[in-house]
Amino acid sequence: MMEWVTGFLMVLGATLVLLAAIGVLRMPDLFTRMQAATKAATLGLGCVLAGAAIQFADLSTAVRAISIGAFIMLTSPVSTHVIARAAYLTRVPLWKGTIADEWREDMEAQTEDFGDSNTVN
């Protein structure tokens, strides 16, 4: 039974990582590519680590898998957010089909309040 659970988690994790790779290739702009890569790769790695912890079934492997998973779950979304914010502030173009740009109003209000000297190029 444990082999089936391990196999399922490994295949699920590999499938999610594959979907992340396809998302990076198929998405139209930087922001959607980053979202696809971060969500699917983080969940995929979590499934693979859970499968490895179950397969080896010893405390040291489980602690390592949990530590790696926690590190990835904490750092990947934060680093993606920082990269996306830097890309937006340096005016990386959005996809033409983007419907909502919630930051645009804030950026325009900041430009009006502080003048052109504080805008980011």
Steps between C-alpha positions, in 0.01 A plus 500: 500500500782744584652443155173612340485816712865576428454434130190719486676789676806472277294492180282787622808703589666429165177594320477830686864579418429415134199735507724771644744454214220510244360811670836675471508423129135579421408801711509838326689727741744498789239525773285207389811289435624567851162407647489171309855410594467589866168333575548177310868450577452566871209256523683249280811508715284464811341185360836351399644573845195348671537191284869471586431538871236226486715270287810511721295501823773606738514803723810666350361486145163633614663788687712587195200483268291717732785750537551525124126530442462771763793695357358484146145580614624808688756637255351429158185717530692782668775506239243485220314794652820705524596420140149583375498829689841596361384408150185710535689799638750481213201498265528153350210496252181321595325265260263679261210292633552605861166612637589641842804700601430581864833672557459753218273727701736492797799578280319789329390641837856479627624683190243776552581534871877509473564623148720339238811498721388192696371284215680186407621469142 
